[in-house]
Amino acid sequence: MLFGNKVFVEFQGAFTEQYVMQQLKPMDIPIYYWANDTATQEIDFLIQVEDRVIPVEVKASVNVKAKSLQNFVSSNPDLKGLRFSMLPYTDQGWMENVPLFGISAYLKPGKE
């Protein structure tokens, strides 16, 4: 059992990103990935919901620094970031945080 715990701790970010992908895929949302040329910054998912392009950051815990997302949104001021994490819903103006359990409700068709 110790091995199982170690694997989860080591790969919890990847597992959480996989969970988000599994939530997005059945919604037929176009999903992309972005990294800058030097691979020092990345956006976990770039999605399109209706006519809105949304950069998405996924966080597996409550440590939710999103420097790449903040830089990306600053460089693309027409966009608003979205972070899925373990924290409750928060609108910070440039970005919204949505709890992981609320992905499908947040992105449901027709939501403004």
C-alpha positions in Angstrom: 0.0 0.0 0.0 2.9 2.4 0.6 3.9 2.1 -3.1 0.3 3.2 -4.1 0.5 6.3 -1.9 3.9 7.3 -3.2 2.7 6.9 -6.8 -0.3 9.2 -6.1 1.8 11.8 -4.4 4.3 11.7 -7.2 1.8 12.0 -10.0 -1.2 13.8 -8.4 -0.9 16.7 -10.9 -1.0 14.3 -13.8 -3.9 12.4 -12.4 -5.8 15.6 -11.7 -5.2 16.8 -15.3 -6.4 13.4 -16.6 -9.6 13.8 -14.5 -10.2 17.3 -16.0 -9.6 15.9 -19.5 -12.2 13.1 -18.8 -14.7 15.8 -17.7 -14.1 17.9 -20.8 -14.0 15.2 -23.5 -17.7 14.1 -23.3 -18.7 17.7 -23.7 -17.2 17.9 -27.3 -15.2 20.9 -26.3 -12.2 21.6 -28.5 -9.1 21.0 -26.3 -5.6 22.3 -26.9 -2.3 22.7 -25.0 0.1 25.6 -25.1 3.7 26.1 -24.1 6.0 29.0 -25.0 9.1 28.4 -27.3 11.4 27.8 -24.3 9.0 25.5 -22.5 9.3 27.6 -19.4 5.5 28.4 -19.3 2.6 26.2 -20.2 -1.2 26.3 -20.2 -2.7 22.9 -19.3 -5.7 23.3 -21.6 -6.9 25.9 -24.0 -10.6 25.2 -24.6 -13.3 26.8 -26.7 -16.8 27.1 -25.3 -19.2 28.6 -27.8 -17.3 31.8 -29.0 -15.1 32.0 -25.9 -11.5 30.8 -25.8 -10.4 29.9 -22.2 -6.9 29.2 -20.9 -7.2 26.6 -18.2 -4.8 25.8 -15.4 -5.3 22.6 -13.3 -4.1 22.4 -9.7 -4.2 19.2 -7.7 -4.0 20.8 -4.2 -4.6 24.1 -2.5 -1.2 25.5 -3.6 -2.7 27.3 -6.6 0.0 29.7 -7.9 -0.7 30.1 -11.6 2.1 32.2 -12.8 2.0 30.8 -16.4 -1.8 31.4 -16.5 -1.4 35.0 -15.2 1.3 35.8 -17.8 -0.7 34.2 -20.6 -3.8 36.3 -19.7 -1.7 39.4 -19.3 -0.4 38.9 -22.8 -3.9 38.2 -24.2 -6.1 40.7 -22.4 -9.3 39.7 -24.2 -9.1 36.3 -22.4 -10.1 35.4 -18.9 -8.3 32.5 -17.2 -9.9 29.5 -15.5 -8.4 27.4 -12.8 -9.8 24.1 -11.6 -8.6 23.2 -8.1 -9.6 22.0 -4.7 -10.5 25.6 -3.6 -14.0 27.0 -3.7 -15.3 29.2 -6.5 -13.6 32.6 -6.6 -13.7 35.3 -9.3 -10.4 37.3 -9.2 -11.3 39.4 -12.3 -8.6 38.1 -14.6 -9.3 34.5 -13.6 -12.0 32.3 -12.0 -11.3 29.4 -9.8 -13.8 26.5 -10.0 -13.7 23.5 -7.7 -12.8 20.3 -9.5 -16.3 18.8 -8.7 -17.9 21.7 -10.6 -16.3 21.4 -14.0 -19.4 20.1 -15.9 -21.8 22.5 -14.2 -19.5 25.5 -14.9 -19.1 24.6 -18.6 -22.6 23.5 -19.4 -24.0 24.8 -22.7 -25.7 28.1 -22.6 -23.9 29.3 -19.5 -22.8 33.0 -19.8 
